[in-house]
Amino acid sequence: MNLLSKNYIKRSFDLAAKTYSSFSELQNEVAKSLINMIDEKYFGNILEIGVGDGKLASIVNFNYENYVGVDLSPNMAIIFKKNHPFKYSIIGDAENLPFRPNTFDLIISSSVFQWFSNPKESIPKLFSLLKNKKNICFSAFSKGTFWQMQEISKITGFGSVLELKDKYFYENLGFECKEKRYTIYYKSVKDFLYSHKKSGARYTNQTSLCAKSKYFEFCSMYEKLFGSTKKGIEVTYAVVFCKNQ
């Protein structure tokens, strides 16, 4: 699958801004795990990339002087500012940030870097924004996420899954990484796709057009192969947690 365009990502999260908090329970759990990776108790200037509705900012357990949040989605940035009126909220592209070098003491990001168009170049560039050239902590959805959906898509021709990086990709950029897998059960495939859409994180290609018969075939086969009579249908999420060495 081709990389999703910036405009498509921005539009998806703009449309989901009002429903995001109700359909992002996993992102809450991931954010908590990310915060637990940070040992220091004070940072001067903090930059958060992809603030969303402010989940991560709400649970920071350390002190700071200034907290700057950046989001590609204007609607998300507005919600963040509403939830955190004393923090700075900026609309912008994290791969083309407007800040001067040596501005921040910590850069954090939760469940965002998988959307980067060119992470191999964009992520290392972030070090120039740090005063001490260290202290980047982030989480990102990784290879293995939605593997069930990917298999069924190959068979039925319905949908597609964003090509995600694995743990070794981020380790090769100089980060110490660990991976964790989460299994979530939904009542039906329809509920899963609806929930995913309402969280803004649409992993399917926006240009894919399929007949309804393909959709019904996809749902039927998914439930047949990965359904549980008690729990519902199974969906796997893989997440990498990284910090610079």
C-alpha positions in Angstrom: 0.0 0.0 0.0 1.2 3.5 -0.8 1.9 5.9 2.0 -1.2 7.8 3.1 -1.1 11.5 2.1 -0.8 14.2 4.7 -4.1 15.7 3.7 -5.8 12.4 4.0 -4.4 11.9 7.5 -5.3 15.4 8.6 -8.9 15.0 7.2 -9.3 11.7 8.9 -8.4 13.0 12.3 -10.3 16.3 11.8 -13.5 14.2 11.1 -12.8 12.0 14.2 -11.9 14.8 16.6 -15.3 14.8 18.4 -15.4 11.0 18.8 -11.7 10.2 19.3 -11.7 10.2 23.1 -14.6 7.6 23.1 -12.8 5.2 20.7 -9.2 5.3 21.8 -9.0 3.2 24.9 -5.9 1.4 23.6 -4.1 4.7 23.0 -4.8 5.5 26.7 -3.1 2.3 27.8 -0.1 2.9 25.4 0.3 6.5 26.7 0.5 5.3 30.3 3.2 2.7 29.4 5.1 5.4 27.5 5.1 7.8 30.5 6.4 5.0 32.7 9.6 4.8 30.6 10.6 8.4 31.6 12.7 8.4 34.8 13.6 12.1 35.1 11.3 14.3 37.2 12.0 17.7 35.6 12.3 19.0 32.0 12.4 22.7 31.0 10.7 22.7 27.6 8.7 19.7 26.4 7.6 19.1 22.8 4.8 16.5 22.2 4.3 15.4 18.7 0.7 14.5 17.7 -1.1 15.7 20.8 -4.6 14.5 19.8 -7.1 15.2 22.6 -4.4 15.5 25.2 -4.2 12.0 26.6 -0.5 12.0 27.1 -0.3 15.5 28.5 -2.9 14.6 31.1 -0.8 11.9 32.7 2.7 13.3 32.7 4.2 12.6 36.1 7.1 15.1 36.0 7.5 18.8 36.2 8.3 21.2 33.4 8.4 24.9 32.5 6.8 24.9 29.0 4.7 22.3 27.3 4.3 22.6 23.5 1.9 20.4 21.6 1.9 19.9 17.8 -0.8 18.2 15.7 -1.4 18.0 12.0 -5.2 18.1 12.6 -6.6 21.6 13.3 -9.6 20.1 15.1 -7.4 18.0 17.3 -5.2 20.9 18.2 -8.3 22.9 19.2 -9.5 20.1 21.5 -6.1 19.8 23.0 -6.0 23.5 23.8 -9.5 23.3 25.3 -8.4 20.4 27.5 -5.1 22.0 28.4 -5.5 25.8 28.3 -2.1 26.5 29.9 -0.2 24.5 27.3 0.9 25.7 23.9 -1.0 24.2 20.9 0.4 24.4 17.4 -1.0 23.1 14.1 1.8 21.7 12.0 3.6 18.9 10.3 5.9 17.0 12.6 8.2 16.2 9.7 8.7 19.9 9.0 8.7 21.6 12.4 9.3 25.4 12.7 11.4 25.4 15.8 14.9 26.5 16.3 17.7 24.0 17.2 18.4 23.4 20.9 14.9 24.5 22.0 13.6 21.5 23.9 14.7 19.2 26.8 12.3 16.3 26.0 10.4 15.2 22.9 7.6 12.7 23.5 5.0 11.2 21.1 2.5 8.4 21.5 1.0 6.4 18.6 2.0 8.9 16.0 5.3 8.1 14.2 3.7 5.3 12.1 2.0 8.1 10.1 5.4 9.7 9.1 6.0 9.8 5.3 9.8 9.6 5.7 10.6 8.4 9.2 14.1 7.3 8.3 15.1 11.0 7.8 12.4 12.8 9.9 12.9 11.1 13.2 16.8 11.6 13.4 16.2 15.3 12.5 14.3 15.7 15.8 17.6 15.4 17.8 18.6 18.8 16.5 15.7 20.4 18.4 17.1 19.0 21.7 19.5 20.9 23.9 21.4 17.8 24.9 20.7 15.7 21.8 18.9 13.1 23.8 15.6 12.5 25.5 13.3 11.3 22.8 10.6 8.8 24.0 7.9 7.6 21.8 5.5 4.7 21.0 4.3 3.7 17.5 2.1 1.1 16.1 4.3 -1.5 14.4 4.4 -4.4 12.0 2.0 -7.1 13.1 -0.9 -4.7 13.8 -4.0 -5.9 12.1 -2.3 -9.0 10.7 -5.7 -10.8 10.7 -7.2 -8.0 8.6 -4.2 -8.2 6.2 -4.7 -11.9 5.7 -8.4 -11.6 5.0 -7.8 -8.6 2.7 -5.5 -10.7 0.5 -8.1 -13.4 0.2 -11.2 -11.2 -0.4 -9.7 -8.1 -2.1 -11.4 -5.8 0.4 -9.4 -3.2 2.2 -5.7 -2.8 2.7 -3.4 -2.3 5.7 -0.8 0.5 6.1 2.7 -0.9 5.8 4.2 -0.4 9.3 7.8 -0.5 10.5 9.1 -3.2 12.8 11.1 -2.8 16.0 14.4 -3.2 14.2 13.7 -0.2 12.0 13.6 2.1 15.0 16.6 0.3 16.6 18.6 1.0 13.5 17.9 4.7 14.1 19.6 4.5 17.4 16.8 3.8 19.8 16.4 1.2 22.5 13.0 -0.5 21.8 10.7 -3.1 23.2 7.5 -4.4 21.6 4.2 -5.3 23.1 1.2 -6.9 21.5 -2.4 -6.2 22.5 -5.4 -8.3 21.6 -8.8 -6.6 21.6 -12.1 -8.3 20.9 -15.0 -6.6 19.1 -18.6 -7.8 18.9 -18.4 -7.9 15.1 -16.2 -6.9 12.2 -18.6 -4.0 11.6 -18.0 -2.8 15.1 -14.3 -3.0 14.7 -14.2 -1.0 11.5 -16.6 1.6 12.9 -14.5 2.0 16.0 -11.4 2.4 14.0 -12.9 5.0 11.8 -14.2 7.0 14.8 -10.6 7.1 16.2 -9.3 8.7 13.1 -6.7 6.0 12.5 -7.9 4.7 9.2 -5.3 2.1 8.1 -7.1 1.4 4.8 -6.2 3.1 1.6 -8.5 5.9 0.8 -8.5 5.1 -2.9 -9.7 1.6 -2.5 -13.2 1.1 -3.9 -14.9 -2.3 -3.5 -18.3 -3.7 -4.1 -20.6 -4.4 -1.1 -20.2 -8.1 -1.9 -16.5 -7.9 -1.2 -17.3 -6.2 2.1 -19.7 -8.9 3.2 -17.3 -11.6 2.1 -14.5 -9.9 4.2 -16.7 -9.7 7.3 -17.9 -13.3 6.9 -14.5 -14.7 6.5 -13.0 -12.6 9.3 -15.6 -13.8 11.7 -15.2 -17.4 10.6 -11.4 -17.5 11.0 -10.8 -15.1 13.8 -14.2 -15.0 15.7 -14.9 -16.3 19.2 -18.4 -17.2 20.2 -17.8 -15.7 23.7 -15.4 -12.8 23.1 -16.1 -11.7 19.5 -13.7 -11.2 16.7 -10.0 -10.9 17.5 -7.8 -7.9 16.5 -4.1 -7.6 17.2 -2.2 -4.4 17.8 1.6 -4.3 17.9 3.3 -1.3 19.6 6.9 -0.4 19.9 8.1 1.7 22.8 11.4 3.5 22.1 13.8 5.8 23.8 17.2 6.9 22.6 20.2 5.0 24.0 
